[in-house]
Amino acid sequence: AEPRPLRTVVVGGEAFRRPVAARLLDVCEPGVRIFNEYGPTEAVVGCMVHEWSPDDDLGVDVPIGHACPGSELRLLDADGHPTPTGAWGELFVRRPGMAQQYLNRPELSVGRFVDLDGAIWYRTGDRARVERPGVAVYGGRMDDQLKVNGIRLEPAEVEAALIAVDGIESALVRVWHPADRVGTDVERCSRCGLGVDVPGVELDGDGVCNACRTFEIVAP
């Protein structure tokens, strides 16, 4: 049987860049619908959605849209007041089935699961703003949390683990992109940018290093 063409593509997990959406549009069959879905794990993942329009959505990122059925959203400023259209605020989410706390982590739960008007809301830590009625856009994190291939990373936790190693007095963790590298004389991992000149680093046939392959096993 002939394979059926893709009619709908739903993307989630990280910021969805417009160039990626445009590439999808080019390689898929005419008429394909492309959706960007937003939602943290604590809120049962998908709680916002937007169908991308190349004619209307001209920003760098594809918008995260509006609330899915059953979800409630609030954009609040630093004082807890609703933000006006166009102003950045922190995104709060509430929906049926949402977690109410982190298991055995009361110190973490108290800052993330907050009472608003007698109901528990999840404080996402994500920055967003309403661009136009029914269309919100994502603006990154309020803190320094990172996402790599959809996996949350806390730089402070990585720094603490590094400092715990004998011989390391201080550490600073930041995002490094392969495009930032200087020079092309060293073969590098196509994912993380590690060069084969780093002790223990080897690349497979796909140009991916053994460290990234190990990461796939630990966090598939």
C-alpha positions as CSV (number, residue, x, y, z in Angstrom):
1,A,0.0,0.0,0.0
2,E,1.1,3.5,-0.7
3,P,2.2,5.5,2.4
4,R,-0.3,8.2,3.3
5,P,1.0,11.8,3.2
6,L,1.3,13.7,6.4
7,R,-1.8,15.9,6.9
8,T,-1.1,17.2,10.4
9,V,2.2,17.8,12.2
10,V,2.2,18.7,15.9
11,V,5.4,20.0,17.4
12,G,6.3,20.4,21.1
13,G,9.0,20.2,23.7
14,E,11.1,23.3,22.8
15,A,10.7,26.7,21.2
16,F,9.5,26.2,17.6
17,R,11.4,28.4,15.2
18,R,9.8,29.9,12.1
19,P,12.6,28.6,9.8
20,V,11.9,25.0,11.0
21,A,8.2,25.4,10.4
22,A,8.9,26.8,6.9
23,R,11.1,23.7,6.1
24,L,8.3,21.4,7.2
25,L,6.0,23.2,4.9
26,D,8.4,22.7,2.0
27,V,9.0,19.0,2.5
28,C,5.4,17.9,3.3
29,E,2.5,17.5,1.0
30,P,0.5,20.7,0.1
31,G,-2.2,21.5,2.6
32,V,-0.4,20.1,5.6
33,R,-1.4,21.7,8.9
34,I,1.4,22.5,11.4
35,F,0.6,23.0,15.1
36,N,2.8,24.2,17.9
37,E,1.7,22.7,21.2
38,Y,2.9,24.1,24.5
39,G,2.6,22.6,28.0
40,P,4.8,21.5,30.9
41,T,4.8,17.9,32.2
42,E,3.2,19.1,35.5
43,A,0.2,20.3,33.5
44,V,-0.2,17.0,31.6
45,V,1.9,18.4,28.8
46,G,-0.4,20.0,26.1
47,C,-2.4,22.9,27.5
48,M,-1.9,25.5,24.7
49,V,-1.9,25.1,20.9
50,H,-1.5,27.2,17.8
51,E,-1.9,26.4,14.1
52,W,0.9,28.1,12.2
53,S,0.2,30.5,9.4
54,P,3.2,31.6,7.3
55,D,1.2,34.7,6.2
56,D,0.1,35.8,9.7
57,D,2.8,34.5,12.0
58,L,5.9,36.6,11.0
59,G,7.9,36.4,14.3
60,V,11.1,34.4,14.9
61,D,9.1,31.8,16.9
62,V,5.8,30.1,16.1
63,P,3.3,31.3,18.7
64,I,2.1,29.0,21.4
65,G,-1.5,30.2,20.8
66,H,-4.4,29.8,23.1
67,A,-5.6,27.5,25.9
68,C,-6.7,24.0,24.9
69,P,-10.2,22.9,26.0
70,G,-10.3,22.5,29.8
71,S,-7.1,24.5,30.4
72,E,-7.0,27.9,32.1
73,L,-4.1,30.4,31.7
74,R,-2.9,33.5,33.4
75,L,-0.2,35.9,32.5
76,L,1.0,37.8,35.6
77,D,3.6,40.4,36.3
78,A,6.1,40.4,39.1
79,D,3.4,41.7,41.5
80,G,0.9,39.1,40.5
81,H,-1.2,41.4,38.4
82,P,-2.6,40.4,34.9
83,T,-0.5,41.8,32.1
84,P,-2.0,43.8,29.3
85,T,-1.8,42.8,25.6
86,G,1.8,43.0,24.4
87,A,3.4,43.0,27.8
88,W,5.6,40.2,29.0
89,G,4.5,38.2,32.0
90,E,4.9,34.8,33.7
91,L,2.6,32.0,32.5
92,F,0.5,30.2,35.1
93,V,-1.5,27.1,34.1
94,R,-4.5,25.2,35.6
95,R,-6.3,22.2,34.2
96,P,-8.0,18.9,35.3
97,G,-5.5,16.2,36.0
98,M,-2.7,18.7,36.8
99,A,-0.2,17.7,39.4
100,Q,-0.7,19.3,42.8
101,Q,2.9,19.0,44.1
102,Y,6.2,17.3,43.4
103,L,6.5,13.8,45.0
104,N,8.5,14.1,48.2
105,R,9.8,17.6,47.2
106,P,7.9,20.0,49.4
107,E,10.6,22.7,49.2
108,L,10.3,22.7,45.4
109,S,6.5,22.4,45.4
110,V,5.9,25.5,47.4
111,G,7.3,27.8,44.8
112,R,5.7,26.1,41.8
113,F,2.2,25.1,42.9
114,V,0.6,28.3,44.1
115,D,-2.9,29.3,45.4
116,L,-4.6,31.8,43.2
117,D,-8.2,32.7,44.3
118,G,-8.6,29.4,46.1
119,A,-7.3,27.1,43.4
120,I,-3.9,25.5,42.8
121,W,-2.1,26.8,39.7
122,Y,1.2,25.7,38.3
123,R,3.8,28.5,38.0
124,T,5.6,27.5,34.8
125,G,8.6,29.9,35.0
126,D,8.0,30.6,31.3
127,R,7.8,34.2,29.9
128,A,5.0,34.9,27.4
129,R,2.9,37.7,26.1
130,V,-0.4,38.0,24.2
131,E,0.5,39.2,20.7
132,R,-3.0,39.5,19.4
133,P,-6.4,38.1,20.6
134,G,-6.1,34.3,21.1
135,V,-2.4,34.3,20.2
136,A,0.3,34.2,22.8
137,V,4.1,33.9,22.1
138,Y,6.8,32.3,24.1
139,G,9.6,34.5,25.4
140,G,12.0,32.1,27.1
141,R,12.5,31.4,30.8
142,M,12.1,33.7,33.8
143,D,15.1,31.9,35.4
144,D,18.2,30.2,34.0
145,Q,16.7,26.8,33.4
146,L,17.8,25.3,30.0
147,K,16.2,22.8,27.6
148,V,18.3,20.5,25.5
149,N,16.4,18.2,23.2
150,G,13.4,18.6,25.4
151,I,15.2,17.7,28.6
152,R,15.2,20.3,31.4
153,L,18.6,21.2,32.8
154,E,19.4,23.3,35.8
155,P,22.8,25.0,35.3
156,A,23.2,25.5,39.1
157,E,22.8,21.7,39.7
158,V,25.4,20.9,37.0
159,E,27.8,23.5,38.5
160,A,27.4,22.0,41.9
161,A,28.1,18.5,40.6
162,L,31.3,19.8,38.8
163,I,32.5,21.6,41.9
164,A,32.1,18.3,43.9
165,V,34.8,16.8,41.7
166,D,38.3,16.9,43.3
167,G,40.5,19.5,41.7
168,I,37.6,21.7,40.5
169,E,37.3,24.9,42.5
170,S,34.6,26.7,40.5
171,A,32.4,26.1,37.5
172,L,30.1,28.1,35.1
173,V,27.5,26.4,32.9
174,R,26.2,28.1,29.8
175,V,24.7,27.0,26.5
176,W,27.1,26.5,23.7
177,H,26.0,26.2,20.1
178,P,28.0,24.4,17.4
179,A,27.7,27.5,15.3
180,D,29.7,29.4,17.9
181,R,32.8,27.4,17.4
182,V,36.0,29.1,16.0
183,G,37.7,27.3,13.2
184,T,36.8,24.1,11.4
185,D,40.0,22.1,11.6
186,V,38.6,19.8,14.3
187,E,35.8,17.3,13.5
188,R,32.9,17.9,15.9
189,C,29.7,16.2,17.1
190,S,26.8,17.4,15.0
191,R,24.7,17.7,18.2
192,C,26.7,19.1,21.0
193,G,29.8,20.4,19.2
194,L,32.4,18.4,21.2
195,G,35.5,17.9,19.1
196,V,37.4,14.7,18.6
197,D,40.4,16.5,20.2
198,V,38.6,16.1,23.6
199,P,39.9,13.0,25.4
200,G,37.5,10.1,25.1
201,V,35.3,11.6,22.4
202,E,34.5,9.5,19.4
203,L,32.0,10.1,16.6
204,D,29.8,7.4,15.0
205,G,28.8,7.2,11.4
206,D,26.1,9.9,11.9
207,G,28.6,12.3,13.3
208,V,27.2,12.0,16.8
209,C,29.6,11.6,19.8
210,N,29.6,8.8,22.3
211,A,28.6,11.3,25.1
212,C,25.4,12.2,23.2
213,R,24.6,8.5,22.6
214,T,25.1,7.8,26.3
215,F,22.7,10.7,27.1
216,E,20.1,9.0,24.9
217,I,20.3,5.9,27.0
218,V,20.0,7.9,30.3
219,A,17.3,10.2,29.1
220,P,15.6,8.7,26.1
